[in-house]
Amino acid sequence: MSFELFVALRYLFARRRQTFISVISVTSILGVALGVASLIVVLGVMNGFTTDLRDKILGANAHGIVMSADRTGLTDAPHLIDRIRQVDGVRGATPFIYSEVMLSTPHGVKGLVLRGIDPQTAPSVLGILSNMTKGSVADLAPRASAAGAGEGGILSGPPGVIIGDELAQRLGVVVGSRVNLLSPAGQKTSAGFAPRIRPFVVVGVFSTGMFEYDSSLGFVSLDAARDVLGLPDGAVSGVELAVTDVYKADEVAERVTRAVGGYPLYTRHWMEMNANLFAALKLEKTAMAVILVLIVLVGSFSIITTLVMLVMEKTRDIAILMSMGATRGMIRRIFMLQGTVIGAIGTGLGYALGLGVAELLKRYQFIKLPHGVYSLDHLPVLLQWPDMLAIGASSMLLCFVATIYPARQAASLEPAEALRYE
């Protein structure tokens, strides 16, 4: 152990005549510990919210979409999908139809974002279809019934539709209920323009935890979507794709655009389509981090107070050490080490407290959130090591900077002047 560290530890832990200085030292340690613990818990919760929101958005939406700029849709989807699947980084691709319709039941009417999908390939792209609460995406295939048996044939029953649990509760429907879809595009009849109405059967219910999706999103087969919207055979709105690495969706989107030949086709990825949302979450996380770093800064100012008062108490000891041959650099390092030790103890306690609280939140989920207001019912916690290292480094840096002024003041004492009035 070096001479400077030995003296610093003696000053820090030895019994003092000035109890008040010991109280300030403990306060400094607690201030740093609370700041570090607050940073760990808050950043963990912010990371949890962001990750949970991202997973739910990507569960209900594809990682990227390929569409046509001329708004006529795609007519050669099978050939286009084959080219997209050959692109490096693409995990799956499926055609889709997107429109807005009205969902009518005996209990009410609600606007619905209608998505026509391929029941065979869509589950590999849309995670929501692999984790449904009731029913299965396979039930979207054409249904058959025994109606019309008196005519000696089996007639095809109404097509299936999958809706969110919030919408199902609002309209009072369950799996097997009959509903009607009304297309605003309509159809021209002898009596004039009339909306196109088709009967459907609810074959499945999904739950994402996000009210926007669970209350206004519905899935039907591609053929059923073309029928209710009056689209020609083979027409689709675009192609949805899934990538192997969601954080490289922008790079894959560029490769897909080149593979499909560019204009009028273009590719958009999830980071682009949700840029404003995730930018706001990132800004909120940064703002919270800055605010909580101020707590650590308060603790570091307490270290300045502790060291300044200690210098005043140990003036005679400093003068004696310098008279015995201690250099100004050694005196400076003694007080810098003492402040650094305070910061290290406070940071260590902060890690223990913060990680403990985060683990309790993750395991027992004792803080509940209002259902329907947030995308989940408890505080999510996700601790990331880059954040943990940044918190520790910033805490130690602030504590070290706080030692510079008191240490310089201690090293600038003149032994003769310090001992004159002792």
QUITA-V407725 format. One record per pair of residues at least 4 apart in sequence whose ideal C-beta (glycine too) atoms are under 7 Angstrom apart, sorted by the first residue. I is the first residue (numbers start at 1). GAP is how many residues later the second one is. If there is no record, write none. Layout:
I|GAP / I|GAP
//
This chain:
1|4 / 1|5 / 2|4 / 3|4 / 3|327 / 4|4 / 4|326 / 4|329 / 4|330 / 4|333 / 5|4 / 5|332 / 6|4 / 7|4 / 7|327 / 8|4 / 8|326 / 8|329 / 8|330 / 8|333 / 9|4 / 9|332 / 10|4 / 11|299 / 11|303 / 11|327 / 12|326 / 12|329 / 16|5 / 16|6 / 18|295 / 19|4 / 20|4 / 21|4 / 21|285 / 21|288 / 21|289 / 21|292 / 22|4 / 23|4 / 24|4 / 24|278 / 24|281 / 24|282 / 24|285 / 25|4 / 25|281 / 25|317 / 26|4 / 27|4 / 27|275 / 28|4 / 28|271 / 28|274 / 28|275 / 28|278 / 28|314 / 28|318 / 29|4 / 29|313 / 29|316 / 29|317 / 29|320 / 30|4 / 31|4 / 31|267 / 31|268 / 31|271 / 32|4 / 32|264 / 32|267 / 32|311 / 32|314 / 32|315 / 32|318 / 32|363 / 32|367 / 33|4 / 33|313 / 33|316 / 33|317 / 33|320 / 34|4 / 34|261 / 34|316 / 35|4 / 35|257 / 35|260 / 35|261 / 35|264 / 35|315 / 35|360 / 36|4 / 36|260 / 36|311 / 36|314 / 36|315 / 36|318 / 36|355 / 36|359 / 37|4 / 37|313 / 37|316 / 37|317 / 37|320 / 38|4 / 38|254 / 38|257 / 39|4 / 39|250 / 39|253 / 39|352 / 40|4 / 40|311 / 40|314 / 40|315 / 40|318 / 40|348 / 40|351 / 41|4 / 41|313 / 41|316 / 41|317 / 42|4 / 42|246 / 42|250 / 43|4 / 43|242 / 43|246 / 43|344 / 44|4 / 44|314 / 44|337 / 44|338 / 44|339 / 45|4 / 45|334 / 45|335 / 45|336 / 46|4 / 46|238 / 46|239 / 46|242 / 47|4 / 47|335 / 47|337 / 48|4 / 48|332 / 48|333 / 48|334 / 49|4 / 49|331 / 50|4 / 50|231 / 51|4 / 51|331 / 52|4 / 52|323 / 52|324 / 52|328 / 53|4 / 53|322 / 54|4 / 55|4 / 56|4 / 56|152 / 56|153 / 56|154 / 56|319 / 57|4 / 57|213 / 57|217 / 58|5 / 58|69 / 58|188 / 58|212 / 59|68 / 59|69 / 59|149 / 60|68 / 60|148 / 60|153 / 60|157 / 61|209 / 62|63 / 62|64 / 62|178 / 62|179 / 62|180 / 63|178 / 63|179 / 63|180 / 63|183 / 63|186 / 63|206 / 63|207 / 64|177 / 64|179 / 64|185 / 64|188 / 64|189 / 64|192 / 64|203 / 64|204 / 64|205 / 64|206 / 65|173 / 65|174 / 65|175 / 65|203 / 66|18 / 66|172 / 66|173 / 66|175 / 66|190 / 66|194 / 66|199 / 66|201 / 67|170 / 67|171 / 67|199 / 68|4 / 68|5 / 68|6 / 68|196 / 68|197 / 69|194 / 69|195 / 69|197 / 70|194 / 73|162 / 73|163 / 73|164 / 74|6 / 74|162 / 74|164 / 74|165 / 75|159 / 75|160 / 76|4 / 77|4 / 77|18 / 77|159 / 77|162 / 78|4 / 79|4 / 80|4 / 80|159 / 80|180 / 81|4 / 81|12 / 81|14 / 81|158 / 82|4 / 83|176 / 83|177 / 84|6 / 84|9 / 84|155 / 84|157 / 84|172 / 84|175 / 84|176 / 85|5 / 85|8 / 87|165 / 87|168 / 87|169 / 87|172 / 88|167 / 89|154 / 89|155 / 89|156 / 89|159 / 89|163 / 89|166 / 90|151 / 90|153 / 90|162 / 90|166 / 91|151 / 91|152 / 91|153 / 92|29 / 92|32 / 92|33 / 92|149 / 92|150 / 93|32 / 93|146 / 93|147 / 93|148 / 94|23 / 94|24 / 94|27 / 94|28 / 94|31 / 94|146 / 95|23 / 95|127 / 95|141 / 95|144 / 96|19 / 96|20 / 96|21 / 96|140 / 96|141 / 96|142 / 96|144 / 97|18 / 97|19 / 97|125 / 97|128 / 97|129 / 97|139 / 97|140 / 98|17 / 98|139 / 99|15 / 99|130 / 100|11 / 100|13 / 100|14 / 101|11 / 101|13 / 101|80 / 101|81 / 101|82 / 101|83 / 101|127 / 102|7 / 102|9 / 102|10 / 102|80 / 103|6 / 103|7 / 103|9 / 103|76 / 103|78 / 103|115 / 104|5 / 104|75 / 104|76 / 104|78 / 105|66 / 105|68 / 105|74 / 107|64 / 107|65 / 108|63 / 110|57 / 110|60 / 110|61 / 111|105 / 112|104 / 112|106 / 113|103 / 113|104 / 113|105 / 114|67 / 114|104 / 114|106 / 114|111 / 115|104 / 116|104 / 116|105 / 116|106 / 116|108 / 116|109 / 117|5 / 117|102 / 117|105 / 118|4 / 118|104 / 119|18 / 119|19 / 119|21 / 119|22 / 119|102 / 121|4 / 122|4 / 122|7 / 122|15 / 123|6 / 123|7 / 123|14 / 124|118 / 125|115 / 125|116 / 125|117 / 127|4 / 128|78 / 128|80 / 129|8 / 132|4 / 132|72 / 132|73 / 132|74 / 133|32 / 133|72 / 133|73 / 133|74 / 134|41 / 134|70 / 134|71 / 135|4 / 135|27 / 135|40 / 135|68 / 135|69 / 135|70 / 136|68 / 137|25 / 137|67 / 139|21 / 139|64 / 139|65 / 140|20 / 140|22 / 140|63 / 140|79 / 140|80 / 140|81 / 141|80 / 142|14 / 142|17 / 143|13 / 143|14 / 143|15 / 143|16 / 143|17 / 143|58 / 144|10 / 144|12 / 144|13 / 145|10 / 145|12 / 146|8 / 147|8 / 148|5 / 148|7 / 158|41 / 158|42 / 158|43 / 159|41 / 159|61 / 159|62 / 159|65 / 160|40 / 160|41 / 160|43 / 161|18 / 161|39 / 161|41 / 161|42 / 161|57 / 161|59 / 162|41 / 162|42 / 162|44 / 162|56 / 162|57 / 163|4 / 163|5 / 163|39 / 163|42 / 163|55 / 164|4 / 164|42 / 164|43 / 164|49 / 164|50 / 164|51 / 164|53 / 165|4 / 165|40 / 165|42 / 165|49 / 166|4 / 166|45 / 166|48 / 166|49 / 167|4 / 167|47 / 167|48 / 167|49 / 168|5 / 168|6 / 168|37 / 170|45 / 173|4 / 173|6 / 173|29 / 174|28 / 175|27 / 175|28 / 175|29 / 175|30 / 176|25 / 176|26 / 177|25 / 178|21 / 178|23 / 179|21 / 179|23 / 180|17 / 180|18 / 180|19 / 181|17 / 181|19 / 181|47 / 182|13 / 182|15 / 183|12 / 183|13 / 183|45 / 183|46 / 183|47 / 184|11 / 185|11 / 185|44 / 185|45 / 186|7 / 186|8 / 186|9 / 186|10 / 187|7 / 187|9 / 187|43 / 188|5 / 189|5 / 196|32 / 196|34 / 198|29 / 198|30 / 200|20 / 207|7 / 208|5 / 208|6 / 209|166 / 209|167 / 210|4 / 210|165 / 211|4 / 211|161 / 212|4 / 213|4 / 220|4 / 220|5 / 221|4 / 222|4 / 222|14 / 223|4 / 224|4 / 225|4 / 226|5 / 226|7 / 226|9 / 231|4 / 241|15 / 243|5 / 243|6 / 243|9 / 248|4 / 249|4 / 249|20 / 249|21 / 249|22 / 250|4 / 250|19 / 250|21 / 251|4 / 252|4 / 253|4 / 253|14 / 253|15 / 253|16 / 254|4 / 255|4 / 256|4 / 256|11 / 257|5 / 257|9 / 257|10 / 258|4 / 260|5 / 261|4 / 268|4 / 268|5 / 270|4 / 271|4 / 274|4 / 275|4 / 276|4 / 277|4 / 278|4 / 279|4 / 280|4 / 281|4 / 282|4 / 283|4 / 284|4 / 285|4 / 286|4 / 287|4 / 288|4 / 289|4 / 293|4 / 293|101 / 294|4 / 295|4 / 296|4 / 296|99 / 296|102 / 297|4 / 297|101 / 298|4 / 299|4 / 299|47 / 300|98 / 300|99 / 300|102 / 301|4 / 301|101 / 302|4 / 303|4 / 303|36 / 303|39 / 303|40 / 303|96 / 303|99 / 303|100 / 304|4 / 304|98 / 304|101 / 304|102 / 305|4 / 306|4 / 307|4 / 307|28 / 307|31 / 307|32 / 307|96 / 307|99 / 308|4 / 308|98 / 309|4 / 310|4 / 311|4 / 311|24 / 311|95 / 311|98 / 311|99 / 314|4 / 315|4 / 315|98 / 315|103 / 316|4 / 316|102 / 316|103 / 316|106 / 317|4 / 318|4 / 318|13 / 318|92 / 318|95 / 318|100 / 319|4 / 319|94 / 319|96 / 319|99 / 319|100 / 320|4 / 321|5 / 321|10 / 322|4 / 322|9 / 322|93 / 323|92 / 326|4 / 326|5 / 328|4 / 328|83 / 329|4 / 330|4 / 331|79 / 331|80 / 332|4 / 332|75 / 332|76 / 332|78 / 332|79 / 333|4 / 334|4 / 335|4 / 335|68 / 335|71 / 335|72 / 335|75 / 336|4 / 336|67 / 336|71 / 337|4 / 338|4 / 339|4 / 339|60 / 339|63 / 339|64 / 340|4 / 340|59 / 340|60 / 340|63 / 341|4 / 342|4 / 342|57 / 343|4 / 343|52 / 343|53 / 343|56 / 343|57 / 344|4 / 344|52 / 345|4 / 346|4 / 347|4 / 347|45 / 347|48 / 347|49 / 348|4 / 349|4 / 350|4 / 351|4 / 352|4 / 353|4 / 354|4 / 355|4 / 356|4 / 357|4 / 358|4 / 358|23 / 358|25 / 359|4 / 360|4 / 361|4 / 361|6 / 361|18 / 361|20 / 362|19 / 365|13 / 367|11 / 367|12 / 368|9 / 368|10 / 369|4 / 369|5 / 369|7 / 369|8 / 369|9 / 369|10 / 370|4 / 371|6 / 376|4 / 383|5 / 385|4 / 386|4 / 387|4 / 388|4 / 389|4 / 390|4 / 391|4 / 392|4 / 393|4 / 394|4 / 395|4 / 396|4 / 397|4 / 398|4 / 403|4 / 404|4 / 405|4 / 406|4 / 407|4 / 408|4 / 413|5 / 414|4 / 415|4 / 416|4
//
